[in-house]
């Protein structure tokens, strides 16, 4: 009669233990590869998107400052109050649209009036008329 030696699953060198060890190693490598992929995305892809957003916000900020400078240049001694002002991208050009109240001694308009600013050209209701602003507003700001 032959004697069979039964090796428990937890015993060193058993096939079940080797299979569990190999599975744990494969899972460990897979998790390390996934962690490396996530790190690469966070390190390289996310900052590029953040830089693009930052460049766009800097471009919008520069356009808003240019529009404000154009309004201040047109009325250097007036009191100017800004209402809602926003930027609108028209292809590669960035337009600034909004409302402004220019308060001066002899003023034809009272209250907020619309303006558009695109490529260095300021169109405002008080000077250029409502028809010109309406046409520019519909072409640029909507």
VENGI-V42660 format. One record per pair of residues at least 24 apart in sequence whose ideal C-beta (glycine too) atoms are under 10 Angstrom apart, sorted by the first residue. I is the first residue (numbers start at 0). GAP is how many residues later the second one is. D is the distance in whole Angstrom. If there is no record, write none. Layout:
BEGIN
i:I gap:GAP d:D
i:I gap:GAP d:D
END
This chain:
BEGIN
i:55 gap:31 d:9
i:55 gap:33 d:9
i:55 gap:38 d:9
i:56 gap:30 d:10
i:58 gap:28 d:9
i:58 gap:30 d:9
i:58 gap:35 d:6
i:59 gap:26 d:9
i:59 gap:27 d:5
i:59 gap:28 d:10
i:59 gap:29 d:9
i:59 gap:34 d:7
i:59 gap:36 d:9
i:60 gap:26 d:9
i:61 gap:32 d:9
i:62 gap:24 d:6
i:62 gap:25 d:10
i:62 gap:26 d:10
i:62 gap:30 d:9
i:62 gap:31 d:5
i:62 gap:32 d:8
i:62 gap:33 d:5
i:62 gap:54 d:8
i:62 gap:55 d:9
i:63 gap:30 d:9
i:63 gap:32 d:6
i:63 gap:34 d:9
i:63 gap:53 d:9
i:64 gap:31 d:9
i:65 gap:28 d:9
i:65 gap:30 d:8
i:65 gap:51 d:7
i:65 gap:53 d:10
i:65 gap:54 d:7
i:65 gap:56 d:9
i:66 gap:28 d:9
i:66 gap:29 d:4
i:66 gap:30 d:9
i:66 gap:31 d:8
i:66 gap:33 d:9
i:66 gap:48 d:8
i:66 gap:49 d:9
i:66 gap:50 d:4
i:66 gap:51 d:9
i:66 gap:53 d:10
i:66 gap:55 d:7
i:67 gap:28 d:9
i:67 gap:30 d:10
i:67 gap:32 d:9
i:67 gap:49 d:9
i:68 gap:48 d:10
i:68 gap:53 d:10
i:69 gap:26 d:9
i:69 gap:45 d:9
i:69 gap:47 d:6
i:69 gap:50 d:7
i:69 gap:51 d:8
i:69 gap:52 d:4
i:69 gap:54 d:9
i:70 gap:25 d:10
i:70 gap:27 d:10
i:70 gap:29 d:6
i:70 gap:31 d:7
i:70 gap:44 d:7
i:70 gap:46 d:8
i:70 gap:51 d:7
i:70 gap:53 d:7
i:71 gap:30 d:10
i:72 gap:49 d:9
i:73 gap:28 d:8
i:73 gap:41 d:10
i:73 gap:48 d:7
i:73 gap:50 d:8
i:73 gap:52 d:10
i:73 gap:53 d:7
i:74 gap:25 d:10
i:74 gap:27 d:5
i:74 gap:28 d:9
i:74 gap:29 d:6
i:74 gap:32 d:10
i:74 gap:49 d:10
i:74 gap:51 d:9
i:74 gap:52 d:10
i:76 gap:27 d:7
i:76 gap:28 d:9
i:77 gap:24 d:5
i:77 gap:25 d:6
i:77 gap:26 d:4
i:77 gap:27 d:9
i:77 gap:29 d:8
i:78 gap:24 d:4
i:78 gap:25 d:7
i:79 gap:24 d:9
i:80 gap:31 d:8
i:81 gap:30 d:9
i:81 gap:33 d:10
i:82 gap:28 d:10
i:82 gap:29 d:5
i:82 gap:30 d:9
i:82 gap:31 d:9
i:82 gap:32 d:10
i:83 gap:28 d:9
i:84 gap:30 d:9
i:84 gap:32 d:9
i:85 gap:55 d:8
i:86 gap:30 d:10
i:86 gap:54 d:10
i:87 gap:28 d:9
i:87 gap:30 d:9
i:87 gap:52 d:6
i:87 gap:53 d:5
i:87 gap:54 d:8
i:89 gap:28 d:7
i:89 gap:29 d:10
i:89 gap:49 d:8
i:89 gap:50 d:6
i:89 gap:51 d:9
i:92 gap:25 d:6
i:92 gap:26 d:6
i:92 gap:47 d:9
i:93 gap:24 d:8
i:93 gap:25 d:9
i:94 gap:24 d:8
i:94 gap:26 d:10
i:94 gap:41 d:9
i:94 gap:42 d:10
i:94 gap:44 d:9
i:94 gap:45 d:4
i:94 gap:46 d:7
i:95 gap:26 d:9
i:95 gap:44 d:9
i:95 gap:45 d:9
i:96 gap:26 d:10
i:96 gap:36 d:10
i:96 gap:39 d:9
i:96 gap:40 d:7
i:96 gap:43 d:6
i:96 gap:44 d:4
i:96 gap:45 d:9
i:97 gap:43 d:9
i:98 gap:26 d:9
i:99 gap:24 d:7
i:99 gap:25 d:9
i:99 gap:26 d:9
i:100 gap:25 d:10
i:101 gap:24 d:6
i:101 gap:25 d:9
i:113 gap:27 d:9
i:114 gap:26 d:10
i:115 gap:24 d:5
i:115 gap:25 d:6
END
